[in-house]
Amino acid sequence: MDEWELIAKCQEDEPEAFEQLVKPYLAMAYRTAYLIIHDKHLAQDAVQEGLIEAYQHIDRLDPKRGVAFRNWLYRIITFRALNLVRKQKPVVEYEELIPEEALTPLDNVIQREEQQQIWQAIRSMKAEHRAVIILYYYEGFSVSEIAKITGSFEGTVKSRMHKARKLIAQQLDKDCIPSDFLREGAMTHD
């Protein structure tokens, strides 16, 4: 059964069809909400609220308008997450990231440190900037899809991404000792 057939069944008030429709997107929706909010429970709330809203308003989806269900659902989840971010007080914490396999233990340590610095920079920026970075780099949405999801113009999305990249670069420049320097220093002291 294709997506529009499932949507039609949902519009006829068949909850099983809605479950089948959203199931492929749940993990990514939660991950997106979590990366925006930084709180597991609030991310679950954002997804739950988004799913309720999507179920209640599934009749707004029209195949003639050509809006993909995935983009429509992510728009709802992203808005719910951004609303929760605006309501909460800032929290300074970040999830341990598992680095890709490195050639040496030193490379592994350097990569983990760089990832942590990038995440600290992402988490310290405004929610609007954080959302576009997460949707673009971690969820794989295009600029035009992000514009539709966030209800912004493409130019706004591009400027937010530019600003977010600048903030990350500034944070890395401020906090980082160049990794080449670390590798050379470690190798000369063996």
Backbone as a ProteinNet text record, in pm:
[ID]
protein_1_A
[PRIMARY]
MDEWELIAKCQEDEPEAFEQLVKPYLAMAYRTAYLIIHDKHLAQDAVQEGLIEAYQHIDRLDPKRGVAFRNWLYRIITFRALNLVRKQKPVVEYEELIPEEALTPLDNVIQREEQQQIWQAIRSMKAEHRAVIILYYYEGFSVSEIAKITGSFEGTVKSRMHKARKLIAQQLDKDCIPSDFLREGAMTHD
[TERTIARY]
85.1	0	90.6	65.1	150.1	107.3	187.2	167.7	31.3	-9.8	-136.9	-256.5	-243.7	-351.2	-363.3	-248.5	-250.5	-310.7	-273.6	-328.2	-479.3	-526.5	-671.6	-740.5	-677.9	-736.2	-734.9	-628.2	-621.9	-733.5	-758.6	-863.4	-1001.6	-1010	-1134.9	-1137.7	-1043.9	-1036.7	-1001.1	-894	-841.6	-705.6	-702.2	-578.4	-464.1	-497	-392.6	-316.4	-386	-321.4	-225.8	-266.6	-179.5	-53.3	-70.1	46.3	142.5	89.5	170.5	237	169	220.2	337.5	327.2	430.7	546.2	524.9	626	765.5	779.6	914.9	985.2	909.1	966.5	987.3	942.8	945.4	1086.7	1178.3	1314.2	1380.3	1365.7	1425.7	1354.8	1225	1150.7	1198.2	1214.8	1263.7	1405.6	1490.5	1628.8	1632.3	1551.8	1546.3	1501.1	1394.5	1343.8	1449.1	1514.2	1615.7	1732.9	1777.5	1890.2	1854.6	1729.8	1686.7	1669.3	1611.1	1573.9	1683.5	1757.5	1861.2	1803.4	1684.1	1622.7	1537	1567.5	1498.5	1347.8	1308.1	1165.7	1091.2	1151.3	1087.5	1083.1	1185.2	1183.8	1069	1049.4	936.7	804.8	796	675	650.8	758.3	745.9	695.7	751.1	708.4	563.8	530.9	394.1	294.3	325.5	236.9	226.2	339.1	339.5	256.8	266.1	187.3	37.9	3.3	-138.5	-189.3	-108.8	-148.9	-160.1	-64.1	-67.6	-192.6	-223.7	-341.7	-469.5	-476.6	-596.6	-614.7	-504.4	-512.2	-468.3	-474.2	-433.7	-519.6	-639.6	-728.1	-675.6	-578.3	-520.2	-424.7	-381.9	-292.4	-373.8	-328.8	-400.2	-299.5	-319.9	-223.8	-206.2	-305.4	-296.7	-193.1	-170.9	-73.5	68.9	84.7	216.9	307.3	252.2	333	358	484.9	519.3	483.6	430.9	393.8	514.2	628.9	751.2	781.9	778.6	807.6	702	577.1	467.9	482.9	512.2	530.3	649.9	761.7	880	854.8	773.6	739.7	668.5	573.5	497.9	592	672.1	763.8	864	918.1	1015.8	953	832.3	765	738.2	695.2	671.7	802.7	911	1040.7	1087	1074.7	1115.3	1030.9	901.4	815.5	859.9	895.4	941.3	1075.9	1162.7	1292.2	1269.1	1177.9	1150.4	1097.2	1027.6	967.4	1063.9	1167.2	1255.7	1373.5	1434.2	1555.7	1673.7	1778.8	1893.7	1960.5	1999.2	2066.8	2199.8	2305.7	2436.9	2471.1	2447.7	2486.3	2487.6	2561.2	2560.1	2586.4	2532.4	2541	2679.8	2729.3	2856.5	2839.1	2929.8	2924.2	3023	2984.3	3071.8	3148.2	3278.8	3354.1	3367.4	3390	3418.1	3553.9	3578.6	3706.6	3819	3920.6	4035.1	4155.3	4259.1	4377.5	4453.2	4459.8	4533.4	4446.9	4482.3	4408	4413.1	4523.1	4534.2	4436.3	4426.6	4330.4	4188.5	4161.7	4031.5	4001.4	4096.1	4079.7	4059	4139.1	4128.4	3992.7	3949.2	3820.5	3706.5	3711.7	3607.1	3603.5	3719.6	3727	3668.5	3701.8	3648.6	3496.7	3445.7	3300.7	3232.7	3292.5	3233.8	3233	3337.5	3342	3237.8	3218.7	3115.6	2977.9	2952.6	2822.1	2801	2905	2891.5	2854.6	2916.7	2886.2	2741.5	2697.9	2560.8	2460.6	2487.4	2394.5	2390.2	2494.9	2496.3	2426	2393.2	2330.8	2180.2	2117.8	1972.2	1905	1785.7	1712.1	1688.7	1665.6	1640.1	1762.2	1881	2004.2	2032.1	2012.8	2035.5	1944.2	1818.3	1722.2	1764.1	1807.6	1844	1968.9	2064.8	2186.3	2150.2	2066.5	2026.8	1947.8	1852.4	1771.7	1856.3	1954	2035.6	2142.5	2223.7	2338.4	2305.6	2211.5	2185.1	2062.7	1968.4	1847.9	1845.2	1935.5	1949.6	1845.2	1777.5	1680.2	1751.1	1691	1744.6	1703.5	1763.6	1730	1581.6	1531.6	1390.3	1297.8	1336.5	1255.5	1257.6	1373.6	1384.1	1299.2	1299.2	1216.6	1069.4	1024.7	885.2	858.9	954	937.2	929.8	1016.8	1022.4	928.1	867.3	778.4	853.7	976.1	1062	1087.2	1146.3	1192.2	1324.5	1357.6	1485.2	1601.8	1590.4	1696.4	1718.4	1610.9	1621.6	1693.3	1660	1726	1875.1	1908.1	2048.9	2123.1	2061	2129.5	2146	2047.5	2060.4	2170.7	2180	2287.2	2423.3	2431.8	2557.9	2597.6	2503.1	2529.1	2569.4	2500.1	2531.4	2672	2708.2	2843.8	2949.1	2920.7	3015	3030.5	2918.5	2923.8	3005.4	2987.1	3064.6	3212.5	3244.6	3384.7	3447.7	3373.3	3424.9	3451.6	3360	3376.3	3498.1	3515.2	3629.6	3760.2	3760.7	3880.5	3915.7	3813.5	3834.4	3886.4	3828.9	3857.4	3966.8	3995.4	4075.8	4223.5	4304.1	4444.2	4444.6	4506.4	4501.6	4543	4464.1	4488.9	4623.4	4673.1	4804.9	4913	4897.6	4993.2	4993.5	4875.8	4867.2	4933.8	4906.3	4963.5	5116.8	5168.5	5313.6	5379.3	5315.4	5372.6	5378.1	5275.1	5272.1	5374.2	5392.6	5484.9	5630.5	5659.7	5797.9	5836.8	5738.7	5770.6	5762.4	5752.1	5742	5870.6
-116.6	0	124.2	218.6	336.7	440	543.4	644.7	713.4	750.5	821.1	731.5	600.8	508.8	500.6	498.9	498.9	628.8	740	869.5	870.8	817.4	810.8	727	615.9	532.4	607	684.2	764	867.9	926.7	1027.2	966.6	834	762	713.3	764.8	736	590.3	542.2	409	422.8	409.6	430.2	336.1	215.1	120.4	173.4	238.8	295.7	408.4	488.8	597.7	539.4	436.1	371.1	319.3	256.6	204.6	319.7	431.3	547	612.9	627.4	700.7	612.8	484.7	394.1	412.2	425.7	441.6	571.6	668.3	799.2	824.3	734.2	759.4	779	692.1	703.4	834.2	868.8	993.2	1115	1105.7	1217	1239.6	1129.5	1142.3	1199.1	1148.7	1197.2	1346	1389	1530.8	1613.8	1571.9	1644.9	1647.3	1534.1	1528.8	1621.8	1622.5	1707.6	1855.7	1889.7	2028.8	2065	1975.6	2005.8	1971.6	1865.1	1815.7	1753.9	1706.2	1644.6	1528.2	1408.1	1288.2	1294.1	1337.8	1339.9	1445.8	1562.9	1667.4	1629.3	1557.7	1510.7	1412	1324	1230.5	1307.1	1411.1	1494	1560.8	1614.2	1682	1585.2	1465	1365.3	1324.5	1301	1260.7	1370.4	1494.3	1604.9	1618.8	1601.7	1610.1	1500.6	1379.3	1268.4	1290.6	1342.3	1371.7	1477.7	1583.2	1688.8	1634.8	1553	1495.9	1408.8	1328.3	1241.5	1324.6	1429.2	1512.1	1593.1	1622.8	1709.9	1640	1508.9	1433.6	1470.8	1519.7	1559.1	1680.4	1750.9	1867	1827.2	1702.3	1655.4	1629	1684.1	1671.5	1632.1	1519.9	1477.9	1581	1664.2	1766.4	1873.6	1895.5	1996.6	1943.8	1813	1752.7	1760.3	1772.7	1777.2	1634.7	1599.2	1464.6	1452.1	1337.2	1314.1	1332.8	1281.8	1291.7	1437.2	1524.9	1666.5	1731.1	1696	1750.5	1708.7	1581.6	1532	1599.1	1611.8	1675.8	1822.7	1886.2	2025.4	2033.6	1947	1946.1	1914.7	1809.3	1768.6	1880.8	1941.6	2049.3	2167.2	2205.5	2315.3	2281.4	2159.1	2118.6	2127.3	2078.1	2081	2225	2309.6	2450	2520.3	2490.4	2549.6	2506.3	2379.4	2331.6	2393.2	2414.4	2478.9	2620.1	2691.1	2829.7	2836.7	2732.1	2730.9	2685.9	2612.5	2556.4	2647.5	2625.9	2697.4	2624.8	2698.7	2632.8	2531.5	2419.9	2313.5	2288.4	2277	2251.2	2105	2023.7	1883.8	1835.9	1733.6	1677.8	1529.3	1462.5	1317.1	1276.7	1170.9	1115.4	1069.9	1107.8	1065.1	951.7	853.5	741.1	773.2	788.8	823.9	705.4	736.9	631.8	573	452.3	389.3	475.6	495.2	575.1	483.1	536.1	454.8	428.9	526.9	512.4	559.9	522.3	573.8	726.6	786.4	931.9	994.3	936.1	985.4	976.3	867.9	845.7	955.2	986.8	1090.1	1226.5	1257.4	1386.1	1398.7	1293	1295.9	1315	1244.5	1258.4	1401.2	1458.8	1595.6	1693.8	1676.4	1763.3	1751	1627.8	1606.7	1673.3	1661.2	1723.1	1875.2	1931.4	2076.7	2121.9	2044.1	2078.4	2072.5	1966.3	1954.8	2065.8	2103.2	2214.4	2341.9	2363.5	2481.9	2476	2360	2345.6	2368.4	2312.4	2324.6	2464.5	2542.7	2677.4	2779.3	2742.1	2839	2842.6	2944.3	2958.6	2838.7	2809	2692	2697.7	2817.6	2829.1	2786.5	2824.1	2786.5	2637.2	2590.6	2450.1	2361.4	2400.7	2319.1	2301.5	2409.9	2395.3	2310.1	2321.4	2238.9	2091.9	2062.9	1924	1867.7	1943.2	1894.6	1874.9	1960.8	1952.2	1843.5	1848.6	1758.6	1622	1615.9	1489.3	1416.9	1490.8	1427	1425.1	1498.7	1492	1566.7	1662.7	1741.6	1846.3	1881.3	1987.3	2123.1	2228	2363.1	2392.1	2352.9	2379.3	2299.6	2176.8	2097.2	2159	2206.3	2270	2396.4	2471.6	2592.6	2557.1	2449	2406.8	2357.5	2282.8	2227.7	2339.4	2438.5	2546.3	2661.5	2659	2768.1	2896.2	2882.5	2997.2	3002.8	3113.3	3123.4	3050.5	3006.1	2938	3028.5	3156.6	3252	3259.4	3250.6	3250.9	3126.2	3012.9	2887.2	2897.1	2947.3	2960.3	3055.4	3166.4	3260.1	3201.4	3124.6	3058.8	2953.1	2879.1	2779.7	2848.1	2959.4	3034.1	3083.5	3140.4	3190.7	3075.2	2962.7	2847	2794.6	2787.7	2742.3	2837.5	2967.5	3066.5	3049.4	3025	3005.1	2881.3	2775.3	2652.8	2679.8	2746.1	2776	2865.2	2965.2	3053	2974.3	2886.5	2805.8	2715.2	2653.8	2565.5	2645	2762.2	2846.5	2889.4	2918.3	2964.6	2852	2733.1	2623.3	2528.6	2524.8	2417.9	2450.9	2352	2350.9	2269.7	2316.6	2240.5	2095.5	2004.8	1862.2	1818.3	1883	1847.5	1873.5	1981.1	2014.3	1904.5	1856.6	1751.6	1622.9	1584.7	1461.2	1470.6	1583.6	1598.8	1599.1	1668.2	1673.6	1536.3	1455	1321.7	1232	1249.1	1161.5	1195.1	1318.4	1354.8	1316.2	1288.6	1252.3	1102.5	1020.7	875.5	815.5
0	0	0	-88.9	-95.3	9.5	20.9	124.7	113.4	-7.4	-23.6	6	-19.3	18.4	170.8	239.1	386.2	439.1	377.3	420.6	402.3	290.7	265.7	373.8	413.1	519.2	652.7	678.2	801	801.5	687.1	676.1	695.8	679.9	707.1	852.4	933	1076.8	1106.9	1043	1070.8	1140.3	1273.2	1348.6	1308.1	1265	1224.8	1103.6	1013.9	895.6	936.5	1035.5	1082.1	1144.9	1223.7	1285.5	1178.2	1076.8	967	889.7	878	805.2	878.3	1010.6	1085.4	1131.8	1138	1193.5	1132.7	1000.2	944.5	986	1035.4	1066.1	1215.5	1300.4	1444.2	1499.8	1463.7	1518.9	1475.6	1348.5	1300.6	1359.8	1379.1	1439	1582.4	1656.7	1794.3	1794.9	1707.7	1702.8	1670.4	1576.6	1541.1	1660.9	1725.7	1842.1	1953.2	1976.5	2082	2051.1	1927.3	1891.1	1901.5	1883	1897.5	2044.6	2122.2	2261.3	2362.5	2340.5	2434.1	2561.2	2555.3	2672.5	2623.1	2673.5	2624.9	2648.5	2767.2	2799.9	2719.3	2705.5	2625.4	2477.7	2430.5	2291.4	2270.8	2368	2359.6	2359.2	2443.6	2445.9	2311.3	2251.6	2122	2015.1	2014.5	1915.8	1941.5	2067.4	2099.8	2062	2097.7	2061.4	1909.6	1843.5	1697.3	1632.6	1686.3	1631.6	1654.2	1769.9	1797.9	1700.3	1683.7	1590.3	1447.4	1406.9	1272	1254	1353.9	1344.6	1336.2	1418	1420.4	1292.1	1224.5	1106.4	977.1	975.4	856.8	735.9	762.1	652.6	575.6	630.1	561.8	449.3	452.2	345.6	220	112	-15.3	-122.4	-191.1	-293.8	-405.3	-426.1	-531.3	-497.5	-369.7	-327.1	-332.8	-338.3	-354.7	-233.6	-115.4	5.9	52.9	68.8	115.9	263.5	301.1	441	532.1	490.3	571.1	604.4	505.1	527.8	616.9	594.7	673.8	820.7	843.3	979.6	1046	974.7	1032	1063.1	983.4	1012.6	1146.9	1168.4	1293.9	1411.1	1398.1	1506.2	1535.5	1430.8	1449.4	1522.1	1484.3	1553.4	1699.2	1725.4	1864.6	1944	1886.1	1954.3	1978	1877.2	1892.4	1998.9	2004.1	2107.7	2246.8	2262.3	2392.6	2430.4	2332.2	2359.3	2410.9	2348.2	2389.6	2531.3	2574.4	2707.4	2816.7	2780.1	2882.5	2910.3	3025.5	3061.4	2997.9	2962.5	2898.7	2990.3	2932.1	3005.1	2935.8	3014.3	2955.8	2979.5	2877.7	2879.1	2735.9	2710.9	2576.4	2584.1	2485.2	2477	2430.5	2489	2442.6	2299.1	2215.5	2076.6	2055.2	1980.7	1952.6	1825.4	1835.9	1715.3	1621.4	1495	1399.1	1433.2	1384.6	1412.4	1358.1	1441.1	1401.5	1385.3	1324.2	1301.3	1430.9	1518.5	1643.2	1759.1	1880.5	1996.2	2005	1964.9	1967	1867.8	1747	1649.2	1705.2	1775.1	1836.2	1939.1	2023	2125.1	2059.9	1959.2	1890.2	1822.3	1756.1	1687.7	1787.5	1899.2	2001.9	2055.8	2080.5	2131.3	2029.3	1902.4	1797.8	1788.9	1796.4	1792.1	1911.1	2028.3	2147.1	2134.2	2079.1	2060.3	1959.3	1853.7	1755.3	1821.1	1898.5	1965.2	2066.6	2137.8	2231.9	2156.5	2042.2	1962.1	1912.4	1864.2	1814.4	1927.5	2041.2	2153.5	2212.1	2191.2	2248.1	2158.6	2035.1	1943.8	1963.5	1906.6	1914.8	1849.6	1893.8	1844.9	1694	1638.6	1494.9	1413.8	1461.4	1392.5	1411.8	1533.4	1564.7	1481	1466	1391.5	1245.8	1179.8	1038.2	1021.4	1113.3	1106.5	1124.5	1221.1	1247.7	1130.1	1079.8	967.9	842.7	820.5	699.4	711	815.1	824.8	884.5	976.9	1044.7	990.6	933.6	880.3	728.4	664	519.4	438.4	498.4	424.8	339.7	226.7	141.2	198.5	146.6	191.2	166	49.5	19.3	111.6	144.9	238.5	377.9	420.3	552.9	555.8	446.8	440.2	460.4	396.2	412.3	553.5	609.5	744.3	848.1	835.1	935.6	904.2	785.6	748.1	717.5	669.6	639.4	489.3	447	309.3	296	174.7	151.7	187.8	156.7	191.9	342.1	419.8	565.7	613.8	555.5	592.4	561.7	443.2	404.4	497.8	534.2	623.4	763.3	809.4	940.2	937.4	826.6	814.4	810.4	737.8	730.7	870.2	940.7	1076.2	1168.4	1158.2	1243.1	1213.3	1086.4	1050.1	1104.4	1096.1	1150.3	1300.9	1370	1515.3	1551.1	1474.2	1499.3	1474.9	1364.5	1333.3	1440.3	1486.9	1592.1	1720.6	1754.9	1875.8	1862.8	1746.4	1725.1	1726.2	1663.8	1664.3	1805.6	1885	2022.5	2112.2	2097.3	2189.3	2143.9	2015.9	1958	1949.3	1983.6	1943.8	1816.6	1709.4	1584	1604.9	1548.6	1570.4	1513.3	1406.2	1352.4	1457.1	1532.3	1636.7	1743.9	1782.4	1883.3	1834.1	1710.7	1657.4	1650.3	1599.1	1587.5	1725.6	1820.3	1955.6	2019.1	2001.3	2058.4	1991.7	1860.5	1789.3	1821.9	1849.1	1878.4	2020.6	2105.7	2244.8	2270.8	2165.7	2184.6	2235.5
[MASK]
++++++++++++++++++++++++++++++++++++++++++++++++++++++++++++++++++++++++++++++++++++++++++++++++++++++++++++++++++++++++++++++++++++++++++++++++++++++++++++++++++++++++++++++++++++++++++++++

